[in-house]
Every structure is written in structure tokens, then in C-alpha cells.
Amino acid sequence: MGEGLWPSSQPISYCSFGGATYYIPYGGETFVEEESNLETVLRMFSEPGLFPLFILLFVGITFLVFRYTTSKIKRIYSIVFMCVWGFGLLYVTWLSRTPILETRVNFIPFQPDVNTTAFDYVTNIVMFIPYPLLLYGILQKKLKFTCLAGAGIGLSLAIELLQLITHRGVCDVEDLILNSVGAILGALATGLLVKIEK
């Protein structure tokens, strides 16, 4: 059970059960929002154990595509999957979050939390590994390590600020740190890929 805003900006309580979200305005009627097929698929891929494996598989396929195909195919592949990855990232970090009344910010990383698992840390890292690889595939030119890593870190910062401004999720320094590690690993993987392609 949680609290948030109904589309009319009326304070509500809400809870999720059986693929549906139940909105209960204070002193009012209960509304039910059924989960769409797309939301079901996206929620499945955002499961703690499955999402990191999906991303790592995606990175492995990307390496094969970049190693054994033409520049044109690489660019098309990168554009298509940048859109897919970008939408998935936006869904996991923002669209799937319910707006709340309060502003939630965490400036102290890695505090003990019974709700946080090792998979949460792994997920926050691996979700940003594809970005430098796909950016390189789209631009088709060698970029400095600092540029690739900085682009990923900047994207993570933008998402945290979006969560802060829209009251969806928590603006968390811990997420920024873990996402940055993922962006750095992605930049290192891109450098390795460039050397393999030569």
C-alpha cells in the first residue's frame, strides 16, 4: 500500500495485486487500473534476477554483431536497440513509478536496507553497460574513454533529476554511483571492442 496522486491531483492510497493497481482516493470510490500486455512484459524483464541476465546477453550479442557485420548493419542495429534499451531504461527508472506527494532524496549511499538485495546493486550497474557500446555503434567513430563514460554518467544524473522533479521514485546518490560504474564498464568494453575490430 502506498500514497500518491490520482490524475485529478487528489491524494490517494494505492496497492498492486494480481497485475492490477487499485487507486483509493481518500473518502472516495476505488478505481482499478488493469496492467496492459506491454506493462506485463516490461515488468517481467525488470525482475531483479532476470533483468541483469538479459542485459549481459544483449551485450554479448552486440559484441558479435559489431565483430562480424558491416558498418551499415552495426549502425542500424545500434539505432534500433538504443531505442529499445532507452525505452526499457525509462520504464524501469521512471514510467513504472507512481507519483507521490513528498520529495524523496537520498544523499547517503549504501545504507543498510532490508529491502535492498545484491541483485539490486547488480541491476543498477549492468543496465548502463550497453549505452557506451550503442553510442559507439551509432556514431561509428572512436571516442575517448572519458567521453563514453561521461555520457553514461550524465544520463544517469539526468534520470535522477527527472525522478526528483516529477516525484517518481527516489533521487538517490547510490543509484548514480552504481550507474556510473556500469557506464565505466561499458566504456571499457567499447575500448576492447574497438581493439578487436582492428
RADA-V23327 format. One record per residue. N is the residue number from 1. RES is the residue in one small letter. PSI is psi in whole degrees, -180 to 180 (* if undefined). Layout:
n = {N & N}
res = {RES & RES}
psi = {PSI & PSI}
This chain:
n = {1 & 2 & 3 & 4 & 5 & 6 & 7 & 8 & 9 & 10 & 11 & 12 & 13 & 14 & 15 & 16 & 17 & 18 & 19 & 20 & 21 & 22 & 23 & 24 & 25 & 26 & 27 & 28 & 29 & 30 & 31 & 32 & 33 & 34 & 35 & 36 & 37 & 38 & 39 & 40 & 41 & 42 & 43 & 44 & 45 & 46 & 47 & 48 & 49 & 50 & 51 & 52 & 53 & 54 & 55 & 56 & 57 & 58 & 59 & 60 & 61 & 62 & 63 & 64 & 65 & 66 & 67 & 68 & 69 & 70 & 71 & 72 & 73 & 74 & 75 & 76 & 77 & 78 & 79 & 80 & 81 & 82 & 83 & 84 & 85 & 86 & 87 & 88 & 89 & 90 & 91 & 92 & 93 & 94 & 95 & 96 & 97 & 98 & 99 & 100 & 101 & 102 & 103 & 104 & 105 & 106 & 107 & 108 & 109 & 110 & 111 & 112 & 113 & 114 & 115 & 116 & 117 & 118 & 119 & 120 & 121 & 122 & 123 & 124 & 125 & 126 & 127 & 128 & 129 & 130 & 131 & 132 & 133 & 134 & 135 & 136 & 137 & 138 & 139 & 140 & 141 & 142 & 143 & 144 & 145 & 146 & 147 & 148 & 149 & 150 & 151 & 152 & 153 & 154 & 155 & 156 & 157 & 158 & 159 & 160 & 161 & 162 & 163 & 164 & 165 & 166 & 167 & 168 & 169 & 170 & 171 & 172 & 173 & 174 & 175 & 176 & 177 & 178 & 179 & 180 & 181 & 182 & 183 & 184 & 185 & 186 & 187 & 188 & 189 & 190 & 191 & 192 & 193 & 194 & 195 & 196 & 197 & 198}
res = {m & g & e & g & l & w & p & s & s & q & p & i & s & y & c & s & f & g & g & a & t & y & y & i & p & y & g & g & e & t & f & v & e & e & e & s & n & l & e & t & v & l & r & m & f & s & e & p & g & l & f & p & l & f & i & l & l & f & v & g & i & t & f & l & v & f & r & y & t & t & s & k & i & k & r & i & y & s & i & v & f & m & c & v & w & g & f & g & l & l & y & v & t & w & l & s & r & t & p & i & l & e & t & r & v & n & f & i & p & f & q & p & d & v & n & t & t & a & f & d & y & v & t & n & i & v & m & f & i & p & y & p & l & l & l & y & g & i & l & q & k & k & l & k & f & t & c & l & a & g & a & g & i & g & l & s & l & a & i & e & l & l & q & l & i & t & h & r & g & v & c & d & v & e & d & l & i & l & n & s & v & g & a & i & l & g & a & l & a & t & g & l & l & v & k & i & e & k}
psi = {137 & -176 & 152 & -153 & 132 & 158 & -26 & 7 & 16 & 133 & 140 & 165 & 154 & 155 & 154 & 138 & 131 & 38 & 10 & 150 & 128 & 119 & 127 & 91 & 140 & 121 & 16 & -167 & 150 & 131 & 144 & 127 & 108 & 147 & 130 & 167 & -40 & -43 & -35 & -46 & -46 & -39 & -36 & -45 & -13 & 6 & 142 & -44 & -31 & -39 & -48 & -40 & -40 & -43 & -44 & -38 & -42 & -42 & -41 & -43 & -39 & -42 & -44 & -43 & -45 & -30 & -35 & 10 & 175 & 167 & -38 & -44 & -39 & -45 & -45 & -46 & -45 & -41 & -47 & -48 & -20 & -39 & -44 & -49 & -42 & -43 & -42 & -43 & -44 & -36 & -48 & -41 & -18 & -56 & -33 & -8 & 141 & 131 & 142 & 165 & -37 & 157 & 125 & 120 & 139 & 113 & -4 & 106 & 157 & 43 & 146 & 129 & 120 & -21 & -7 & 128 & 172 & -34 & -31 & -42 & -45 & -44 & -46 & -27 & -55 & -23 & -19 & -1 & -40 & -25 & -52 & -37 & -48 & -34 & -43 & -41 & -35 & -46 & -25 & 38 & 153 & 126 & 152 & 149 & -43 & -34 & -45 & -48 & -41 & -35 & -42 & -43 & -41 & -39 & -43 & -43 & -41 & -39 & -42 & -40 & -36 & -43 & -39 & -46 & -39 & -2 & 32 & 110 & -168 & 130 & 104 & 124 & -34 & -44 & -42 & -42 & -48 & -42 & -38 & -39 & -42 & -42 & -39 & -43 & -39 & -39 & -39 & -41 & -37 & -43 & -41 & -41 & -41 & -41 & -38 & -36 & -25 & *}
